[in-house]
Structure formats: C-alpha cells, structure tokens
Amino acid sequence: MSTITPVGERFHAELTELSTLVDSDRPGWTRRALSEVDIAGRDYARRLMKQAGLATRVDGAGNVIGVLPGRVGGREIMLGSHTDTVDGGGRFDGITGVLGAIEVVRLLQENNVGLDHDLVIVVFFNEEPNDFGFFCVGSRAMTGIVDRTTLATTDLAGRSLAETLPDSGIDPEAFLDARYDFSKVTAFLELHIEQGPELERMGKQIGVVETITGINHFKALFTGRQDHAGTTPMDVRADAGCAAAGTVLAVESIAESGTNTRGTSGHIQFTPEAVNVVSANASVEGEFRGPDGSWLNEAQRRLTDAADDQGAKRGVRVEMEWTTDDAPVPLHEPITSTIAEVADDLGQTRATMFSGAGHDAGIIAAETQVGMIFVPSHDGRSHCPEEFTELDDILPGIEVLLESVLRIDAAPRSGAPSR
C-alpha cells in the first residue's frame, strides 16, 4: 500500500490561482469555453504539466495532453478533466480533477515511483455546454464523434462553430482530425466533485461512480399568431407563449415520474417580448436526465405528445427537435472495483454513486475502461458561485486516484487490477 500523500498547500494554491482566471464581466467564477479566459485556464494547466515533467502538446481540438513516459511504454493510463465552467459557475467543477491529476504526476516524480505504463494527463476542451448545443466537445473529438455537421452548427447569432473555433486557436480541419488512439489506453480515471448532496448526507468521503447519466436535450419551437393583448378574446388566441409554458410544466411533471430522473427547461423565449402583445412565437430548450435509457426514451415520447397537445388546443404549430440523445453510460469493472478496494484499504469511507452530471469520462467510456472518483460537495451546490469542497475532502480523492493508478499499472492487462 502506498504511503504517498498529496501536498495540500500546493494543491490549494494552484486551485486558488486557476479559479481566479475568470470573466470579470460575468457573475460567479465564469470561464466559459471559446473565451479568452478559457484559453488562459488551459494555458495555466499546461504550464503546471510542464513543471511536473510532462511532455505536453495541444491537439487539433484544443485538448491539452501531457505524457510521463513509463518504464515499459506502449500502454497508457489516462487521467483528466476540464477547466471551463458554466456561466456563473463555481471554483471546483473540472479543475479539481485537472489539478488532482497533475498532483499525482508530481507525487510519483518526487517519490521516485516509476510506472510501467505511460501516464497521460488530458485537459479536455469545452466540457460544459456551449452556445452551439454541444458539450464534451474535446472528448468527442478525441473519440471521433464530430463531423462537418458539427462544424456547421450555428449559435443564436448565426455564427457557425467552424467560424468560432479559430478564436481559440483551433483549426476546424485539425478539429476533425483529432481522434486519439485509445487502443493503447488501459484505463481512464477522472476525479471530480460530486455536484450533489449524497456523499455529504451519508457522511462518506469517496463516491465510486457506477453509471453516468443519459441526457436527452430538446428544442421546441411554437408558432402562433401575434395579436393585441387587450382586444383579442382568450378563446380566439393562438398564443405561442402559453403553449410553451404548458410544455415547461410538462417537463417538470414527467421528470417527477421516475427514479433519479431530472427534467429542466433552461432557455425560454417569447416573441415579441412585450406584455401588450399576444406571443407570435416561442421557444423552449431543455433536457431530461436519468440512469435508465428506456425511461429517457419514454420521457422523450411523452414530452413530444405534451407539446403537440399544448399547441393543438391553441391553434399553435409545434416543431420539436431532439438535439442530443446520449444514453446512460455504465462504468467498467474491474476499474470501479479497484477504486472501491483502494478506498477501503486507505481507510476511507465510500459509497456507490450514480452521476446525474455528464462528464468527459462518459464519452471516453466508449473507447476504453473508465472509472470516476467523487469527493463531496458542500450542501450539494454546483454550477453556481456557492459551489464549495473542503481541501480536506479533496485530498482523500487524490490519494485514491494515485493508488488506483498504481494498482492498474501493476495488474495484468487481462485481469482485475491488484497490488
């Protein structure tokens, strides 16, 4: 059993510095992808990777990749997370896993512990949703699930992703050619804050993630008729806004019908934006999440029917588009068992978790064995300025990450990691 412990003061200082690279014009700790501060965040992580002795590069999709060569080589263990945030986000989402992975590298170096595998650290580009309706962009590029249709997608201003990527130093053609060779990757591990309340509620230190949520994202467009709000009787209106509002309530109702299921309407717009005019047009964007793919399919059918019903009874035309259909992702044995055994051997309390948040790990899981390690989030808050995790709650996660790497490195490729 390893007796190597993380250097808390170093980790805290770097987390503090990285977290303050934010957009001062936005609320909270905002470092959105495709922005100057996002570039600064990934550049900062790359400098730390170089200082830790990694050979670094930036691939065609903006992912920062660092490599610590192993004694044997030819096989890789990959660690990583992201540095971008949502608008008005928090200090710990993503960067905990990035800095934790870099700390693992330094601890190996400082304690003269060599691996047989090459150790690869990845700072993924654009994990959080962007204005083009995509998330986990860098990991999708690494796994080859982007194409010219992806590049042609436009934001609300009509600008395409292909036109925007060069602002972040990314060549659209190189973006399409950024697929990584995962045939040599034995495992991918991601350390992350839980972003929910369960670990804190249970009094557990470590969450061993078994499944990452599926996500079905939708856009609903409602076309009615613009009329005078004061003179048009209620029974002859074709009010697009009311049809949209009924659909929003249907999202909530459907989400409440499942187990560990979620439904959110995140972007709602009425046109024209005036209280004395009946809405001619409306749009709603939202999503369903859950661990059960069959429930997600049923939720998609139910919402489509609900939106149609809301439109039909008002004479409003409805167009429903499901823009993302990501199935739930089960994570892999023997990796999850290794993480659990490590936590037990280190004397850390643990729980088996379902992740209601999407992660790059969920994309990478299509290519290699994946495990995720959660640490507690205070009051379960995340994607908000109040997001917080104590340093004393993060360090055990880094210890589990380090020891899991050592056990996977020592295990026969075909067998369960043990050490």
C-alpha positions as a Markdown table, in Angstrom:
| # | Residue | x | y | z |
|---|---|---|---|---|
| 1 | Met | 0.0 | 0.0 | 0.0 |
| 2 | Ser | 1.3 | 3.4 | -1.0 |
| 3 | Thr | 2.1 | 5.9 | 1.8 |
| 4 | Ile | 2.4 | 8.8 | -0.5 |
| 5 | Thr | 0.2 | 11.8 | 0.5 |
| 6 | Pro | -0.8 | 14.9 | -1.5 |
| 7 | Val | 0.8 | 18.2 | -0.7 |
| 8 | Gly | -2.3 | 20.1 | 0.3 |
| 9 | Glu | -0.8 | 23.6 | 0.4 |
| 10 | Arg | 0.5 | 23.3 | -3.1 |
| 11 | Phe | -2.8 | 22.0 | -4.5 |
| 12 | His | -4.8 | 24.7 | -2.7 |
| 13 | Ala | -2.5 | 27.5 | -4.0 |
| 14 | Glu | -2.9 | 26.2 | -7.6 |
| 15 | Leu | -6.6 | 25.8 | -7.3 |
| 16 | Thr | -6.9 | 29.3 | -6.0 |
| 17 | Glu | -4.9 | 30.7 | -8.8 |
| 18 | Leu | -6.6 | 28.8 | -11.6 |
| 19 | Ser | -10.1 | 29.6 | -10.2 |
| 20 | Thr | -9.4 | 33.3 | -10.3 |
| 21 | Leu | -8.9 | 33.3 | -14.1 |
| 22 | Val | -12.4 | 34.4 | -14.8 |
| 23 | Asp | -14.5 | 36.7 | -16.9 |
| 24 | Ser | -14.9 | 39.8 | -14.7 |
| 25 | Asp | -18.0 | 40.9 | -16.7 |
| 26 | Arg | -19.9 | 37.7 | -15.7 |
| 27 | Pro | -21.2 | 36.5 | -12.4 |
| 28 | Gly | -19.6 | 33.9 | -10.2 |
| 29 | Trp | -16.5 | 32.0 | -11.4 |
| 30 | Thr | -17.1 | 32.2 | -15.1 |
| 31 | Arg | -14.6 | 30.7 | -17.5 |
| 32 | Arg | -16.6 | 29.6 | -20.5 |
| 33 | Ala | -15.2 | 27.7 | -23.4 |
| 34 | Leu | -14.4 | 29.7 | -26.5 |
| 35 | Ser | -13.3 | 32.7 | -24.4 |
| 36 | Glu | -10.0 | 34.3 | -23.6 |
| 37 | Val | -10.2 | 33.2 | -20.0 |
| 38 | Asp | -10.8 | 29.6 | -21.2 |
| 39 | Ile | -7.6 | 29.8 | -23.2 |
| 40 | Ala | -5.8 | 31.2 | -20.1 |
| 41 | Gly | -7.1 | 28.4 | -17.9 |
| 42 | Arg | -5.8 | 25.7 | -20.3 |
| 43 | Asp | -2.5 | 27.5 | -20.7 |
| 44 | Tyr | -2.1 | 27.7 | -16.9 |
| 45 | Ala | -2.7 | 23.9 | -16.6 |
| 46 | Arg | -0.2 | 23.3 | -19.4 |
| 47 | Arg | 2.4 | 25.3 | -17.5 |
| 48 | Leu | 1.9 | 23.2 | -14.4 |
| 49 | Met | 2.1 | 20.0 | -16.5 |
| 50 | Lys | 5.4 | 21.1 | -17.9 |
| 51 | Gln | 6.7 | 21.9 | -14.5 |
| 52 | Ala | 5.7 | 18.5 | -13.3 |
| 53 | Gly | 7.9 | 16.9 | -16.0 |
| 54 | Leu | 5.3 | 16.1 | -18.7 |
| 55 | Ala | 5.9 | 16.4 | -22.4 |
| 56 | Thr | 2.9 | 18.5 | -23.5 |
| 57 | Arg | 1.1 | 19.3 | -26.7 |
| 58 | Val | -2.2 | 20.7 | -27.7 |
| 59 | Asp | -4.1 | 18.5 | -30.2 |
| 60 | Gly | -6.3 | 19.7 | -33.1 |
| 61 | Ala | -9.4 | 20.0 | -30.8 |
| 62 | Gly | -7.7 | 22.2 | -28.2 |
| 63 | Asn | -7.2 | 19.4 | -25.7 |
| 64 | Val | -4.0 | 19.8 | -23.7 |
| 65 | Ile | -2.2 | 16.5 | -23.4 |
| 66 | Gly | 0.8 | 15.7 | -21.3 |
| 67 | Val | 2.8 | 12.5 | -21.1 |
| 68 | Leu | 5.0 | 11.0 | -18.4 |
| 69 | Pro | 6.8 | 8.1 | -20.1 |
| 70 | Gly | 6.7 | 4.7 | -18.4 |
| 71 | Arg | 9.5 | 2.2 | -17.9 |
| 72 | Val | 8.0 | -0.2 | -20.5 |
| 73 | Gly | 5.7 | 2.1 | -22.5 |
| 74 | Gly | 3.4 | 1.0 | -25.3 |
| 75 | Arg | 0.4 | 1.1 | -22.9 |
| 76 | Glu | -1.2 | 4.1 | -21.3 |
| 77 | Ile | -3.2 | 5.1 | -18.2 |
| 78 | Met | -5.1 | 8.3 | -18.8 |
| 79 | Leu | -6.3 | 10.9 | -16.3 |
| 80 | Gly | -8.1 | 14.2 | -16.9 |
| 81 | Ser | -10.9 | 16.6 | -16.6 |
| 82 | His | -11.7 | 20.1 | -17.8 |
| 83 | Thr | -11.0 | 23.8 | -16.9 |
| 84 | Asp | -14.0 | 25.5 | -18.5 |
| 85 | Thr | -17.2 | 26.4 | -16.4 |
| 86 | Val | -20.8 | 27.3 | -17.0 |
| 87 | Asp | -21.8 | 30.9 | -16.9 |
| 88 | Gly | -21.9 | 32.0 | -13.2 |
| 89 | Gly | -20.3 | 28.7 | -12.2 |
| 90 | Gly | -18.1 | 27.6 | -9.3 |
| 91 | Arg | -14.5 | 27.1 | -8.4 |
| 92 | Phe | -14.2 | 23.4 | -8.2 |
| 93 | Asp | -16.1 | 21.8 | -11.1 |
| 94 | Gly | -13.5 | 20.3 | -13.5 |
| 95 | Ile | -10.3 | 21.9 | -12.1 |
| 96 | Thr | -10.3 | 19.6 | -9.1 |
| 97 | Gly | -9.7 | 16.7 | -11.4 |
| 98 | Val | -7.2 | 18.5 | -13.6 |
| 99 | Leu | -5.1 | 19.7 | -10.7 |
| 100 | Gly | -5.5 | 16.3 | -8.9 |
| 101 | Ala | -4.1 | 14.5 | -11.9 |
| 102 | Ile | -1.1 | 16.8 | -12.1 |
| 103 | Glu | -0.6 | 16.3 | -8.3 |
| 104 | Val | -0.5 | 12.5 | -9.0 |
| 105 | Val | 2.3 | 13.1 | -11.5 |
| 106 | Arg | 4.4 | 15.2 | -9.1 |
| 107 | Leu | 4.0 | 12.7 | -6.3 |
| 108 | Leu | 5.2 | 9.9 | -8.5 |
| 109 | Gln | 8.2 | 12.0 | -9.5 |
| 110 | Glu | 9.0 | 13.3 | -6.1 |
| 111 | Asn | 8.9 | 9.8 | -4.5 |
| 112 | Asn | 10.8 | 8.1 | -7.4 |
| 113 | Val | 7.9 | 5.8 | -8.2 |
| 114 | Gly | 8.0 | 4.7 | -11.8 |
| 115 | Leu | 5.1 | 3.2 | -13.8 |
| 116 | Asp | 5.3 | 0.6 | -16.5 |
| 117 | His | 2.5 | 2.4 | -18.4 |
| 118 | Asp | 2.9 | 5.9 | -19.9 |
| 119 | Leu | 0.8 | 8.2 | -17.8 |
| 120 | Val | -1.2 | 10.6 | -19.9 |
| 121 | Ile | -3.0 | 13.7 | -18.5 |
| 122 | Val | -5.7 | 15.4 | -20.6 |
| 123 | Val | -7.3 | 18.8 | -20.0 |
| 124 | Phe | -10.3 | 18.5 | -22.2 |
| 125 | Phe | -11.5 | 21.4 | -24.3 |
| 126 | Asn | -15.1 | 22.6 | -23.8 |
| 127 | Glu | -16.7 | 20.1 | -21.4 |
| 128 | Glu | -19.6 | 22.3 | -20.5 |
| 129 | Pro | -22.5 | 23.1 | -22.9 |
| 130 | Asn | -21.7 | 25.9 | -25.4 |
| 131 | Asp | -23.9 | 28.2 | -27.5 |
| 132 | Phe | -24.0 | 25.6 | -30.3 |
| 133 | Gly | -25.8 | 23.0 | -28.2 |
| 134 | Phe | -22.7 | 20.7 | -27.7 |
| 135 | Phe | -20.9 | 19.6 | -24.6 |
| 136 | Cys | -17.8 | 17.4 | -24.0 |
| 137 | Val | -16.5 | 18.8 | -27.3 |
| 138 | Gly | -12.9 | 17.9 | -26.8 |
| 139 | Ser | -13.6 | 14.3 | -25.7 |
| 140 | Arg | -16.0 | 13.9 | -28.6 |
| 141 | Ala | -13.3 | 15.0 | -31.0 |
| 142 | Met | -10.8 | 12.6 | -29.4 |
| 143 | Thr | -13.2 | 9.7 | -29.8 |
| 144 | Gly | -14.1 | 10.7 | -33.4 |
| 145 | Ile | -17.7 | 11.6 | -33.0 |
| 146 | Val | -17.6 | 15.0 | -34.6 |
| 147 | Asp | -18.0 | 15.8 | -38.3 |
| 148 | Arg | -18.7 | 18.6 | -40.7 |
| 149 | Thr | -22.3 | 18.8 | -39.5 |
| 150 | Thr | -20.9 | 19.6 | -36.0 |
| 151 | Leu | -18.8 | 22.4 | -37.5 |
| 152 | Ala | -21.8 | 23.8 | -39.4 |
| 153 | Thr | -24.0 | 24.2 | -36.3 |
| 154 | Thr | -24.8 | 27.8 | -35.6 |
| 155 | Asp | -25.4 | 29.8 | -32.4 |
| 156 | Leu | -28.3 | 32.3 | -31.9 |
| 157 | Ala | -26.3 | 35.0 | -33.7 |
| 158 | Gly | -26.0 | 32.8 | -36.8 |
| 159 | Arg | -22.2 | 32.2 | -36.4 |
| 160 | Ser | -21.0 | 28.6 | -37.0 |
| 161 | Leu | -18.8 | 26.6 | -34.8 |
| 162 | Ala | -16.3 | 26.5 | -37.6 |
| 163 | Glu | -16.1 | 30.3 | -37.6 |
| 164 | Thr | -15.7 | 30.4 | -33.8 |
| 165 | Leu | -13.0 | 27.8 | -33.2 |
| 166 | Pro | -10.2 | 29.9 | -34.7 |
| 167 | Asp | -10.8 | 32.4 | -31.9 |
| 168 | Ser | -9.5 | 29.7 | -29.6 |
| 169 | Gly | -6.6 | 28.8 | -31.8 |
| 170 | Ile | -8.3 | 25.7 | -33.2 |
| 171 | Asp | -8.2 | 25.0 | -37.0 |
| 172 | Pro | -11.6 | 23.4 | -38.0 |
| 173 | Glu | -9.9 | 20.9 | -40.2 |
| 174 | Ala | -7.5 | 19.9 | -37.4 |
| 175 | Phe | -10.5 | 19.6 | -35.1 |
| 176 | Leu | -12.0 | 16.9 | -37.4 |
| 177 | Asp | -8.7 | 15.0 | -37.3 |
| 178 | Ala | -8.1 | 14.9 | -33.6 |
| 179 | Arg | -9.1 | 11.3 | -32.9 |
| 180 | Tyr | -6.9 | 9.7 | -30.3 |
| 181 | Asp | -5.6 | 6.1 | -30.5 |
| 182 | Phe | -7.4 | 4.5 | -27.5 |
| 183 | Ser | -6.3 | 1.0 | -28.4 |
| 184 | Lys | -3.2 | 1.6 | -26.2 |
| 185 | Val | -5.1 | 3.1 | -23.2 |
| 186 | Thr | -5.7 | 0.5 | -20.4 |
| 187 | Ala | -7.9 | 2.8 | -18.4 |
| 188 | Phe | -9.1 | 6.4 | -18.0 |
| 189 | Leu | -9.8 | 7.8 | -14.5 |
| 190 | Glu | -11.5 | 11.1 | -13.6 |
| 191 | Leu | -11.5 | 12.8 | -10.2 |
| 192 | His | -14.4 | 15.1 | -9.7 |
| 193 | Ile | -16.6 | 16.9 | -7.2 |
| 194 | Glu | -19.9 | 15.1 | -6.7 |
| 195 | Gln | -22.0 | 18.2 | -7.6 |
| 196 | Gly | -24.8 | 16.8 | -5.5 |
| 197 | Pro | -25.6 | 16.2 | -1.8 |
| 198 | Glu | -25.4 | 12.5 | -1.4 |
| 199 | Leu | -21.9 | 12.0 | -0.1 |
| 200 | Glu | -22.3 | 14.7 | 2.4 |
| 201 | Arg | -25.7 | 13.4 | 3.5 |
| 202 | Met | -24.3 | 9.9 | 4.0 |
| 203 | Gly | -21.1 | 11.1 | 5.7 |
| 204 | Lys | -18.9 | 9.4 | 3.1 |
| 205 | Gln | -15.5 | 10.5 | 1.8 |
| 206 | Ile | -15.4 | 8.8 | -1.6 |
| 207 | Gly | -18.0 | 8.2 | -4.3 |
| 208 | Val | -17.4 | 5.3 | -6.7 |
| 209 | Val | -19.4 | 6.1 | -9.8 |
| 210 | Glu | -21.1 | 3.1 | -11.4 |
| 211 | Thr | -23.2 | 4.9 | -14.0 |
| 212 | Ile | -23.1 | 8.4 | -15.7 |
| 213 | Thr | -26.5 | 9.8 | -16.6 |
| 214 | Gly | -28.0 | 9.8 | -20.0 |
| 215 | Ile | -29.1 | 13.1 | -21.4 |
| 216 | Asn | -31.8 | 13.9 | -24.0 |
| 217 | His | -31.7 | 17.6 | -25.0 |
| 218 | Phe | -34.6 | 19.2 | -26.9 |
| 219 | Lys | -35.6 | 22.4 | -28.7 |
| 220 | Ala | -39.3 | 23.2 | -29.1 |
| 221 | Leu | -40.5 | 26.0 | -31.4 |
| 222 | Phe | -44.0 | 27.3 | -31.2 |
| 223 | Thr | -45.6 | 29.4 | -33.9 |
| 224 | Gly | -48.9 | 31.1 | -33.1 |
| 225 | Arg | -50.4 | 34.5 | -34.2 |
| 226 | Gln | -49.4 | 38.0 | -33.0 |
| 227 | Asp | -52.5 | 40.0 | -31.7 |
| 228 | His | -53.4 | 42.8 | -29.5 |
| 229 | Ala | -53.3 | 41.7 | -25.8 |
| 230 | Gly | -56.2 | 43.9 | -24.8 |
| 231 | Thr | -58.7 | 43.4 | -27.6 |
| 232 | Thr | -58.2 | 39.8 | -28.6 |
| 233 | Pro | -60.6 | 37.4 | -26.6 |
| 234 | Met | -58.9 | 34.5 | -24.9 |
| 235 | Asp | -60.9 | 31.9 | -26.8 |
| 236 | Val | -59.6 | 33.0 | -30.2 |
| 237 | Arg | -56.0 | 33.5 | -29.5 |
| 238 | Ala | -53.2 | 31.4 | -30.9 |
| 239 | Asp | -50.8 | 32.2 | -28.0 |
| 240 | Ala | -47.4 | 30.6 | -28.7 |
| 241 | Gly | -46.2 | 31.6 | -25.2 |
| 242 | Cys | -48.9 | 29.8 | -23.4 |
| 243 | Ala | -48.2 | 26.6 | -25.4 |
| 244 | Ala | -44.6 | 26.9 | -24.4 |
| 245 | Ala | -45.4 | 27.5 | -20.8 |
| 246 | Gly | -47.6 | 24.3 | -20.7 |
| 247 | Thr | -44.7 | 22.4 | -22.2 |
| 248 | Val | -42.3 | 23.6 | -19.5 |
| 249 | Leu | -44.7 | 22.4 | -16.8 |
| 250 | Ala | -44.9 | 19.0 | -18.6 |
| 251 | Val | -41.1 | 18.7 | -18.4 |
| 252 | Glu | -41.4 | 19.1 | -14.6 |
| 253 | Ser | -44.2 | 16.6 | -14.3 |
| 254 | Ile | -42.6 | 13.9 | -16.5 |
| 255 | Ala | -39.2 | 14.2 | -14.6 |
| 256 | Glu | -41.0 | 13.7 | -11.3 |
| 257 | Ser | -42.4 | 10.4 | -12.5 |
| 258 | Gly | -39.1 | 8.5 | -12.5 |
| 259 | Thr | -36.3 | 7.4 | -10.0 |
| 260 | Asn | -33.2 | 9.5 | -10.1 |
| 261 | Thr | -34.6 | 11.3 | -13.1 |
| 262 | Arg | -34.4 | 15.0 | -13.8 |
| 263 | Gly | -36.0 | 17.5 | -16.2 |
| 264 | Thr | -35.1 | 21.1 | -16.8 |
| 265 | Ser | -36.2 | 23.9 | -19.1 |
| 266 | Gly | -33.2 | 26.1 | -19.4 |
| 267 | His | -33.9 | 28.6 | -22.1 |
| 268 | Ile | -37.3 | 30.1 | -22.8 |
| 269 | Gln | -38.1 | 33.0 | -25.2 |
| 270 | Phe | -41.3 | 34.7 | -26.3 |
| 271 | Thr | -41.5 | 36.9 | -29.4 |
| 272 | Pro | -42.3 | 39.7 | -29.4 |
| 273 | Glu | -41.1 | 40.5 | -25.8 |
| 274 | Ala | -44.0 | 42.8 | -24.9 |
| 275 | Val | -46.7 | 42.4 | -22.3 |
| 276 | Asn | -49.4 | 44.1 | -24.5 |
| 277 | Val | -48.9 | 41.7 | -27.4 |
| 278 | Val | -50.0 | 38.0 | -27.7 |
| 279 | Ser | -46.9 | 35.9 | -28.4 |
| 280 | Ala | -46.5 | 35.1 | -32.1 |
| 281 | Asn | -43.5 | 32.7 | -31.4 |
| 282 | Ala | -41.9 | 31.0 | -28.5 |
| 283 | Ser | -39.1 | 28.6 | -28.0 |
| 284 | Val | -38.1 | 26.3 | -25.1 |
| 285 | Glu | -34.8 | 24.4 | -24.7 |
| 286 | Gly | -34.3 | 21.8 | -22.0 |
| 287 | Glu | -33.3 | 18.3 | -21.2 |
| 288 | Phe | -34.1 | 15.1 | -19.4 |
| 289 | Arg | -31.5 | 13.1 | -17.4 |
| 290 | Gly | -31.6 | 9.7 | -15.8 |
| 291 | Pro | -29.8 | 6.4 | -15.3 |
| 292 | Asp | -32.4 | 4.4 | -17.3 |
| 293 | Gly | -32.3 | 4.6 | -21.1 |
| 294 | Ser | -35.8 | 3.2 | -21.5 |
| 295 | Trp | -37.2 | 5.9 | -19.2 |
| 296 | Leu | -35.4 | 8.6 | -21.2 |
| 297 | Asn | -37.0 | 7.3 | -24.4 |
| 298 | Glu | -40.4 | 7.3 | -22.8 |
| 299 | Ala | -39.9 | 10.8 | -21.4 |
| 300 | Gln | -39.0 | 12.0 | -24.9 |
| 301 | Arg | -42.2 | 10.5 | -26.3 |
| 302 | Arg | -44.3 | 11.9 | -23.5 |
| 303 | Leu | -42.9 | 15.4 | -23.9 |
| 304 | Thr | -43.4 | 15.4 | -27.7 |
| 305 | Asp | -47.0 | 14.4 | -27.2 |
| 306 | Ala | -47.5 | 17.0 | -24.4 |
| 307 | Ala | -46.1 | 19.8 | -26.6 |
| 308 | Asp | -48.3 | 18.7 | -29.5 |
| 309 | Asp | -51.3 | 18.8 | -27.2 |
| 310 | Gln | -50.4 | 22.2 | -25.9 |
| 311 | Gly | -50.2 | 23.5 | -29.4 |
| 312 | Ala | -53.3 | 21.8 | -30.8 |
| 313 | Lys | -55.7 | 23.2 | -28.2 |
| 314 | Arg | -54.5 | 26.7 | -29.0 |
| 315 | Gly | -54.0 | 26.5 | -32.8 |
| 316 | Val | -50.3 | 26.8 | -32.4 |
| 317 | Arg | -47.9 | 24.9 | -34.7 |
| 318 | Val | -45.2 | 22.9 | -32.8 |
| 319 | Glu | -41.8 | 21.8 | -34.0 |
| 320 | Met | -39.9 | 19.5 | -31.6 |
| 321 | Glu | -36.2 | 18.6 | -32.2 |
| 322 | Trp | -34.2 | 16.3 | -30.0 |
| 323 | Thr | -30.7 | 17.6 | -30.4 |
| 324 | Thr | -28.8 | 15.3 | -28.0 |
| 325 | Asp | -29.6 | 11.7 | -27.3 |
| 326 | Asp | -26.8 | 10.3 | -25.1 |
| 327 | Ala | -27.6 | 7.0 | -23.4 |
| 328 | Pro | -26.7 | 6.3 | -19.8 |
| 329 | Val | -23.1 | 5.1 | -19.5 |
| 330 | Pro | -22.2 | 2.2 | -17.2 |
| 331 | Leu | -18.6 | 2.4 | -16.0 |
| 332 | His | -16.3 | -0.5 | -16.1 |
| 333 | Glu | -15.3 | -3.5 | -14.0 |
| 334 | Pro | -12.6 | -4.1 | -12.9 |
| 335 | Ile | -11.9 | -0.4 | -12.6 |
| 336 | Thr | -14.8 | 0.5 | -10.3 |
| 337 | Ser | -13.9 | -2.4 | -8.0 |
| 338 | Thr | -10.3 | -1.3 | -7.9 |
| 339 | Ile | -11.3 | 2.2 | -6.8 |
| 340 | Ala | -13.6 | 0.7 | -4.1 |
| 341 | Glu | -10.8 | -1.6 | -2.8 |
| 342 | Val | -8.4 | 1.3 | -2.7 |
| 343 | Ala | -10.7 | 3.4 | -0.7 |
| 344 | Asp | -11.3 | 0.6 | 1.7 |
| 345 | Asp | -7.5 | -0.1 | 2.1 |
| 346 | Leu | -6.8 | 3.5 | 2.7 |
| 347 | Gly | -9.5 | 3.5 | 5.4 |
| 348 | Gln | -11.7 | 6.0 | 3.6 |
| 349 | Thr | -15.5 | 5.6 | 3.7 |
| 350 | Arg | -17.2 | 5.2 | 0.4 |
| 351 | Ala | -20.5 | 4.9 | -1.4 |
| 352 | Thr | -21.5 | 3.6 | -4.8 |
| 353 | Met | -22.9 | 6.6 | -6.9 |
| 354 | Phe | -24.9 | 7.4 | -9.9 |
| 355 | Ser | -23.7 | 10.6 | -11.6 |
| 356 | Gly | -26.5 | 13.0 | -12.5 |
| 357 | Ala | -24.0 | 15.2 | -14.3 |
| 358 | Gly | -22.4 | 14.4 | -17.7 |
| 359 | His | -18.6 | 14.1 | -17.9 |
| 360 | Asp | -15.9 | 13.6 | -20.4 |
| 361 | Ala | -15.5 | 10.2 | -18.8 |
| 362 | Gly | -18.9 | 9.2 | -20.2 |
| 363 | Ile | -17.6 | 9.9 | -23.7 |
| 364 | Ile | -14.3 | 8.2 | -23.3 |
| 365 | Ala | -16.1 | 5.1 | -21.9 |
| 366 | Ala | -17.0 | 4.1 | -25.5 |
| 367 | Glu | -13.2 | 3.6 | -26.2 |
| 368 | Thr | -11.6 | 2.2 | -23.0 |
| 369 | Gln | -12.3 | 1.1 | -19.4 |
| 370 | Val | -13.3 | 4.1 | -17.3 |
| 371 | Gly | -13.7 | 4.9 | -13.6 |
| 372 | Met | -14.7 | 8.0 | -11.7 |
| 373 | Ile | -13.9 | 9.1 | -8.2 |
| 374 | Phe | -16.3 | 11.6 | -6.5 |
| 375 | Val | -15.5 | 13.8 | -3.5 |
| 376 | Pro | -18.2 | 15.7 | -1.5 |
| 377 | Ser | -19.8 | 19.0 | -2.5 |
| 378 | His | -20.9 | 21.2 | 0.4 |
| 379 | Asp | -24.7 | 21.4 | 0.5 |
| 380 | Gly | -24.7 | 19.7 | -2.9 |
| 381 | Arg | -24.3 | 23.0 | -4.6 |
| 382 | Ser | -22.7 | 23.2 | -8.1 |
| 383 | His | -22.9 | 25.2 | -11.3 |
| 384 | Cys | -23.3 | 28.3 | -9.0 |
| 385 | Pro | -20.9 | 30.7 | -7.2 |
| 386 | Glu | -21.6 | 28.9 | -3.9 |
| 387 | Glu | -20.0 | 25.6 | -5.1 |
| 388 | Phe | -17.5 | 24.5 | -2.5 |
| 389 | Thr | -15.5 | 21.5 | -1.4 |
| 390 | Glu | -13.2 | 21.5 | 1.6 |
| 391 | Leu | -9.5 | 20.8 | 0.9 |
| 392 | Asp | -9.7 | 18.0 | 3.5 |
| 393 | Asp | -12.4 | 16.4 | 1.3 |
| 394 | Ile | -10.3 | 16.7 | -1.9 |
| 395 | Leu | -7.1 | 15.2 | -0.7 |
| 396 | Pro | -8.5 | 11.7 | 0.0 |
| 397 | Gly | -9.8 | 11.7 | -3.6 |
| 398 | Ile | -6.3 | 12.4 | -4.8 |
| 399 | Glu | -4.9 | 9.6 | -2.6 |
| 400 | Val | -7.5 | 7.2 | -4.2 |
| 401 | Leu | -6.6 | 8.4 | -7.7 |
| 402 | Leu | -2.9 | 7.8 | -7.1 |
| 403 | Glu | -3.2 | 4.4 | -5.6 |
| 404 | Ser | -5.7 | 3.3 | -8.3 |
| 405 | Val | -3.2 | 4.3 | -10.9 |
| 406 | Leu | -0.5 | 2.2 | -9.2 |
| 407 | Arg | -2.8 | -0.8 | -9.0 |
| 408 | Ile | -3.9 | -0.6 | -12.6 |
| 409 | Asp | -0.3 | -0.2 | -13.6 |
| 410 | Ala | 0.7 | -3.4 | -11.8 |
| 411 | Ala | -2.2 | -5.5 | -12.9 |
| 412 | Pro | -2.0 | -8.0 | -15.8 |
| 413 | Arg | -3.8 | -6.4 | -18.7 |
| 414 | Ser | -6.5 | -9.1 | -18.9 |
| 415 | Gly | -7.1 | -9.3 | -15.1 |
| 416 | Ala | -8.5 | -7.2 | -12.3 |
| 417 | Pro | -6.1 | -4.6 | -11.1 |
| 418 | Ser | -4.5 | -5.6 | -7.8 |
| 419 | Arg | -1.4 | -4.5 | -5.8 |
